[in-house]
Amino acid sequence: MGAPTVDGMYEDGTGLLTIGALARLTGIPVKTIRNWSDQDLLPPAARTPAGYRLYGADAPARLEIVRSLRDLGIGLAAIRSVLHRESTIAETAAQWADALDAQIRTLQLQRAVLRSVATRGSAAEELPSMTELARLSDQERRRIITDFVEDALDGVHAPAYRSGLLAAVPDLPDDPTPEQVDAWTALTALVRGPELRAALRRLAEYSARTGPAASEPRAASGAHTAGETTPAAQEQVAQEQAAQEQAEHEQAAQEQAAVRVAELMRLRGEEAVTAGIAPDSPAAEPFIAELIAAWLPTQAGTPDPPDGDGPQARGRLLEQLETAAEPAVERYWQLLCTVTGRPAPPRWDLAGTWTAAALRAHPRPYELDRSAFDGTDPDRVMHAYEQVIRDVSAVVAAVRPEDLGLPTPCAGWSVRQLLDHMVWENLMAASVAEDAPRTDHTADHLGDDHRAAFEDSARAALAAFTHSGMLRRTYGPYDAPGAMLVQQVVVELLAHGWDLARATGAPTGLAPTVAEETLAAARRIYGAAPRTEGGSFAPERPAPPGAHATDRLAAFLGRDPA
């Protein structure tokens, strides 16, 4: 063989290229070409007497193919497969696109985890759980939840409840937000703790004990399994299939009815709160009666179903509400929706708490006496509110910081908790008057200055009552008069003013000019309401002879004025 020419073409007339010439033609470094050649991606066409590689005229085009595939991230083994015609370009591209998709998802998740760590200022102790999230595959994340559900419900025969939980196993989106990463981290911590596990098991056991019997698949008839095709056998199979389909249809209809009842409960409970209707006032009874009427059909097929509205039905619905009131489970569903990007389920705490209190206060149905709504003079109500606020404000102003921890006649409430509730009563009434009911019942409404908080809340309520027209409007689907709702606030504030005075040693004879009419209003509004455990008022207590009207009001509402 001859020597290379000046343009790199070997002079033997074969048109072969030296490796240097090939590098100059393609712009690919000699070192890279040599490596690819060693990997059998560009085998030399010949060698010089000294052993140097020579490449054919097709080498530049072959190198461009290799370079393009490498630029797309495809590995050398896959490129070799393409060049040797063991797989097509399309097949290889599809495989590597799938691999890149997986890599991109991993990188996006890692980025989201890092963003979450940066945003939250996570402590070092949190990093292991955060990095675990970044390492896990979709299947591994799903397995964490499914294993948890199966373990929590192990041994409990509640197939519908179990399948509902497993159907909602979450998947993180391909590009999760830091909020979704945070929610997943909180979710995994929740499922690894004992509280949620115990709560789900309690709900599953309750479902197994009280829910409709699950439809079991019918076994095929003997004629059918034997392969008989007689008209009688065919008719029997058709009847079995129809019965199974009917059972499945009834179960689906019952589940849909339960969803509608739950939504009705939420809507009616929120309407009652919006209207300022106390759960143990007569105005709450129609809400409960309507709810029970919608709920009763959902109990068909349950053990010993109620046959109508009565103590059994109301007691069972209350039991269901109290059983379902599992904060850990509500937290689970909230986090799960955040992780998956689905809309958060409606919160039930406000409506559920009101409905449960109303069921406890109204354990049996009774005819609503609408006379309780009548006879309330708006002008007298405003006068009574002003007089009660004047005297109760004086008691509040006399409360010293060291008195805030004292117990009160309201069981379980300290002076501070009682004052916070009184401020809330004013704020809630004002928000109802302005058609923007508050939902922050559990917040701290007192702050550092209990006197200013009470005075500000009373001023806001008085302004709202005066300017909103509330006293002459009606509220809720049962047209409860606004004047009666304000009258309830008057009763509440006078009664709690008595509680505060008793707790701090102040005189209890408050608002003497309106106490008698306030007592009469309390008897009219609450006289028919059952006094039950969990209601606002305990059974009436006797008042000593000659007791002040405010003391008699306290006795009527279950306090001991002696």
Solvent accessible surface area in square Angstrom, and as a share of the most:
residue,aa,sasa,rsa
1,M,131,0.58
2,G,28,0.27
3,A,55,0.43
4,P,81,0.51
5,T,54,0.31
6,V,158,0.91
7,D,98,0.51
8,G,4,0.04
9,M,73,0.33
10,Y,10,0.04
11,E,95,0.43
12,D,49,0.25
13,G,74,0.71
14,T,86,0.50
15,G,27,0.26
16,L,24,0.12
17,L,11,0.05
18,T,26,0.15
19,I,31,0.16
20,G,22,0.21
21,A,3,0.02
22,L,0,0.00
23,A,14,0.11
24,R,167,0.61
25,L,116,0.58
26,T,16,0.09
27,G,60,0.58
28,I,6,0.03
29,P,83,0.52
30,V,50,0.29
31,K,163,0.69
32,T,41,0.24
33,I,0,0.00
34,R,102,0.37
35,N,66,0.34
36,W,21,0.07
37,S,8,0.05
38,D,94,0.49
39,Q,68,0.30
40,D,61,0.31
41,L,0,0.00
42,L,3,0.01
43,P,67,0.42
44,P,43,0.27
45,A,65,0.50
46,A,29,0.23
47,R,119,0.43
48,T,19,0.11
49,P,107,0.67
50,A,79,0.61
51,G,34,0.32
52,Y,153,0.58
53,R,42,0.15
54,L,0,0.00
55,Y,2,0.01
56,G,14,0.13
57,A,93,0.72
58,D,95,0.49
59,A,2,0.02
60,P,32,0.20
61,A,65,0.51
62,R,55,0.20
63,L,0,0.00
64,E,71,0.32
65,I,77,0.39
66,V,0,0.00
67,R,73,0.27
68,S,58,0.38
69,L,13,0.06
70,R,96,0.35
71,D,114,0.59
72,L,117,0.58
73,G,38,0.37
74,I,4,0.02
75,G,18,0.17
76,L,44,0.22
77,A,68,0.53
78,A,22,0.17
79,I,0,0.00
80,R,71,0.26
81,S,25,0.16
82,V,16,0.09
83,L,26,0.13
84,H,74,0.33
85,R,218,0.80
86,E,129,0.58
87,S,27,0.17
88,T,75,0.43
89,I,90,0.45
90,A,73,0.57
91,E,88,0.40
92,T,4,0.02
93,A,49,0.38
94,A,57,0.44
95,Q,114,0.51
96,W,70,0.24
97,A,49,0.38
98,D,95,0.49
99,A,53,0.41
100,L,68,0.34
101,D,69,0.36
102,A,46,0.35
103,Q,100,0.44
104,I,83,0.42
105,R,91,0.33
106,T,59,0.35
107,L,97,0.48
108,Q,43,0.19
109,L,12,0.06
110,Q,71,0.32
111,R,118,0.43
112,A,4,0.03
113,V,8,0.05
114,L,123,0.61
115,R,148,0.54
116,S,0,0.00
117,V,31,0.18
118,A,81,0.63
119,T,110,0.64
120,R,103,0.38
121,G,61,0.58
122,S,22,0.14
123,A,50,0.39
124,A,75,0.58
125,E,143,0.64
126,E,55,0.25
127,L,81,0.40
128,P,90,0.56
129,S,45,0.29
130,M,1,0.01
131,T,68,0.40
132,E,45,0.20
133,L,3,0.02
134,A,12,0.09
135,R,177,0.65
136,L,34,0.17
137,S,54,0.35
138,D,53,0.27
139,Q,127,0.57
140,E,86,0.38
141,R,14,0.05
142,R,86,0.32
143,R,134,0.49
144,I,36,0.18
145,I,0,0.00
146,T,29,0.17
147,D,70,0.36
148,F,10,0.04
149,V,0,0.00
150,E,75,0.33
151,D,83,0.43
152,A,1,0.01
153,L,0,0.00
154,D,96,0.50
155,G,78,0.75
156,V,14,0.08
157,H,130,0.58
158,A,4,0.03
159,P,56,0.35
160,A,56,0.44
161,Y,52,0.20
162,R,50,0.18
163,S,63,0.41
164,G,39,0.37
165,L,3,0.02
166,L,54,0.27
167,A,90,0.70
168,A,16,0.12
169,V,26,0.15
170,P,2,0.01
171,D,68,0.35
172,L,14,0.07
173,P,52,0.33
174,D,83,0.43
175,D,69,0.36
176,P,7,0.04
177,T,62,0.36
178,P,38,0.24
179,E,112,0.50
180,Q,18,0.08
181,V,0,0.00
182,D,41,0.21
183,A,6,0.05
184,W,6,0.02
185,T,23,0.13
186,A,32,0.25
187,L,0,0.00
188,T,10,0.06
189,A,67,0.52
190,L,34,0.17
191,V,4,0.02
192,R,131,0.48
193,G,21,0.20
194,P,112,0.71
195,E,110,0.49
196,L,0,0.00
197,R,77,0.28
198,A,45,0.35
199,A,0,0.00
200,L,0,0.00
201,R,81,0.30
202,R,117,0.43
203,L,22,0.11
204,A,0,0.00
205,E,70,0.32
206,Y,23,0.09
207,S,40,0.26
208,A,50,0.39
209,R,141,0.51
210,T,30,0.17
211,G,22,0.21
212,P,63,0.39
213,A,92,0.71
214,A,39,0.30
215,S,45,0.29
216,E,107,0.48
217,P,109,0.68
218,R,140,0.51
219,A,91,0.71
220,A,51,0.39
221,S,11,0.07
222,G,57,0.54
223,A,24,0.19
224,H,89,0.40
225,T,97,0.56
226,A,75,0.58
227,G,54,0.52
228,E,89,0.40
229,T,103,0.60
230,T,67,0.39
231,P,113,0.71
232,A,78,0.60
233,A,3,0.03
234,Q,104,0.46
235,E,96,0.43
236,Q,78,0.35
237,V,24,0.14
238,A,51,0.39
239,Q,108,0.48
240,E,40,0.18
241,Q,105,0.47
242,A,57,0.44
243,A,34,0.26
244,Q,37,0.16
245,E,113,0.51
246,Q,94,0.42
247,A,29,0.22
248,E,89,0.40
249,H,122,0.54
250,E,96,0.43
251,Q,63,0.28
252,A,44,0.34
253,A,43,0.33
254,Q,37,0.17
255,E,93,0.42
256,Q,107,0.48
257,A,19,0.15
258,A,49,0.38
259,V,103,0.59
260,R,151,0.55
261,V,10,0.06
262,A,36,0.28
263,E,64,0.29
264,L,35,0.18
265,M,13,0.06
266,R,42,0.15
267,L,78,0.39
268,R,53,0.19
269,G,1,0.01
270,E,56,0.25
271,E,61,0.28
272,A,0,0.00
273,V,22,0.13
274,T,54,0.32
275,A,3,0.02
276,G,30,0.29
277,I,5,0.03
278,A,26,0.20
279,P,32,0.20
280,D,8,0.04
281,S,0,0.00
282,P,4,0.02
283,A,0,0.00
284,A,0,0.00
285,E,6,0.03
286,P,19,0.12
287,F,2,0.01
288,I,2,0.01
289,A,38,0.29
290,E,52,0.24
291,L,4,0.02
292,I,0,0.00
293,A,67,0.52
294,A,36,0.28
295,W,8,0.03
296,L,38,0.19
297,P,87,0.55
298,T,10,0.06
299,Q,12,0.06
300,A,61,0.47
301,G,57,0.55
302,T,9,0.05
303,P,75,0.47
304,D,107,0.55
305,P,63,0.40
306,P,14,0.09
307,D,149,0.77
308,G,25,0.24
309,D,55,0.29
310,G,10,0.10
311,P,77,0.48
312,Q,80,0.36
313,A,0,0.00
314,R,2,0.01
315,G,38,0.37
316,R,40,0.15
317,L,3,0.01
318,L,28,0.14
319,E,75,0.34
320,Q,45,0.20
321,L,31,0.15
322,E,90,0.41
323,T,32,0.18
324,A,62,0.48
325,A,73,0.57
326,E,25,0.11
327,P,100,0.63
328,A,6,0.05
329,V,13,0.07
330,E,55,0.25
331,R,120,0.44
332,Y,0,0.00
333,W,75,0.26
334,Q,31,0.14
335,L,11,0.05
336,L,0,0.00
337,C,14,0.08
338,T,56,0.32
339,V,0,0.00
340,T,31,0.18
341,G,55,0.53
342,R,112,0.41
343,P,121,0.76
344,A,65,0.51
345,P,42,0.27
346,P,65,0.41
347,R,136,0.49
348,W,81,0.28
349,D,68,0.35
350,L,50,0.25
351,A,0,0.00
352,G,16,0.15
353,T,91,0.53
354,W,17,0.06
355,T,3,0.02
356,A,11,0.08
357,A,17,0.13
358,A,0,0.00
359,L,3,0.02
360,R,69,0.25
361,A,0,0.00
362,H,0,0.00
363,P,35,0.22
364,R,132,0.48
365,P,55,0.34
366,Y,54,0.21
367,E,159,0.71
368,L,31,0.15
369,D,83,0.43
370,R,112,0.41
371,S,57,0.37
372,A,6,0.05
373,F,8,0.04
374,D,86,0.44
375,G,71,0.68
376,T,22,0.13
377,D,70,0.36
378,P,27,0.17
379,D,94,0.49
380,R,103,0.37
381,V,2,0.01
382,M,27,0.12
383,H,64,0.29
384,A,1,0.01
385,Y,1,0.00
386,E,76,0.34
387,Q,29,0.13
388,V,0,0.00
389,I,25,0.13
390,R,128,0.47
391,D,27,0.14
392,V,0,0.00
393,S,26,0.16
394,A,64,0.49
395,V,12,0.07
396,V,2,0.01
397,A,44,0.34
398,A,70,0.54
399,V,0,0.00
400,R,131,0.48
401,P,95,0.60
402,E,117,0.53
403,D,9,0.05
404,L,39,0.20
405,G,66,0.63
406,L,65,0.32
407,P,103,0.65
408,T,18,0.11
409,P,53,0.33
410,C,18,0.11
411,A,103,0.80
412,G,76,0.73
413,W,82,0.29
414,S,25,0.16
415,V,0,0.00
416,R,79,0.29
417,Q,92,0.41
418,L,0,0.00
419,L,0,0.00
420,D,24,0.12
421,H,31,0.14
422,M,0,0.00
423,V,2,0.01
424,W,21,0.08
425,E,28,0.13
426,N,0,0.00
427,L,33,0.17
428,M,22,0.10
429,A,7,0.06
430,A,8,0.06
431,S,9,0.06
432,V,3,0.01
433,A,1,0.01
434,E,106,0.47
435,D,90,0.47
436,A,64,0.49
437,P,38,0.24
438,R,80,0.29
439,T,98,0.57
440,D,51,0.26
441,H,90,0.40
442,T,134,0.78
443,A,45,0.35
444,D,91,0.47
445,H,22,0.10
446,L,6,0.03
447,G,37,0.36
448,D,156,0.81
449,D,73,0.38
450,H,10,0.05
451,R,87,0.32
452,A,38,0.29
453,A,18,0.14
454,F,1,0.00
455,E,81,0.36
456,D,78,0.40
457,S,2,0.01
458,A,6,0.05
459,R,145,0.53
460,A,45,0.35
461,A,0,0.00
462,L,61,0.30
463,A,47,0.37
464,A,4,0.03
465,F,2,0.01
466,T,82,0.47
467,H,152,0.68
468,S,33,0.21
469,G,38,0.37
470,M,3,0.01
471,L,16,0.08
472,R,169,0.62
473,R,85,0.31
474,T,77,0.45
475,Y,15,0.06
476,G,31,0.30
477,P,62,0.39
478,Y,54,0.21
479,D,76,0.40
480,A,0,0.00
481,P,29,0.18
482,G,0,0.00
483,A,4,0.03
484,M,0,0.00
485,L,4,0.02
486,V,0,0.00
487,Q,14,0.06
488,Q,10,0.04
489,V,13,0.08
490,V,0,0.00
491,V,1,0.00
492,E,30,0.14
493,L,0,0.00
494,L,0,0.00
495,A,3,0.03
496,H,13,0.06
497,G,0,0.00
498,W,1,0.00
499,D,0,0.00
500,L,0,0.00
501,A,0,0.00
502,R,87,0.32
503,A,22,0.17
504,T,42,0.25
505,G,70,0.68
506,A,28,0.21
507,P,114,0.71
508,T,26,0.15
509,G,36,0.35
510,L,13,0.07
511,A,0,0.00
512,P,81,0.51
513,T,91,0.53
514,V,1,0.00
515,A,0,0.00
516,E,97,0.43
517,E,62,0.28
518,T,0,0.00
519,L,7,0.03
520,A,55,0.43
521,A,3,0.02
522,A,0,0.00
523,R,107,0.39
524,R,79,0.29
525,I,0,0.00
526,Y,4,0.01
527,G,48,0.46
528,A,64,0.49
529,A,9,0.07
530,P,33,0.21
531,R,60,0.22
532,T,37,0.21
533,E,165,0.74
534,G,49,0.47
535,G,27,0.26
536,S,65,0.42
537,F,18,0.07
538,A,51,0.40
539,P,87,0.54
540,E,90,0.41
541,R,103,0.38
542,P,116,0.73
543,A,38,0.30
544,P,58,0.37
545,P,137,0.86
546,G,88,0.85
547,A,18,0.14
548,H,60,0.27
549,A,9,0.07
550,T,0,0.00
551,D,22,0.11
552,R,76,0.28
553,L,0,0.00
554,A,0,0.00
555,A,2,0.02
556,F,9,0.04
557,L,2,0.01
558,G,11,0.11
559,R,27,0.10
560,D,65,0.34
561,P,11,0.07
562,A,101,0.79
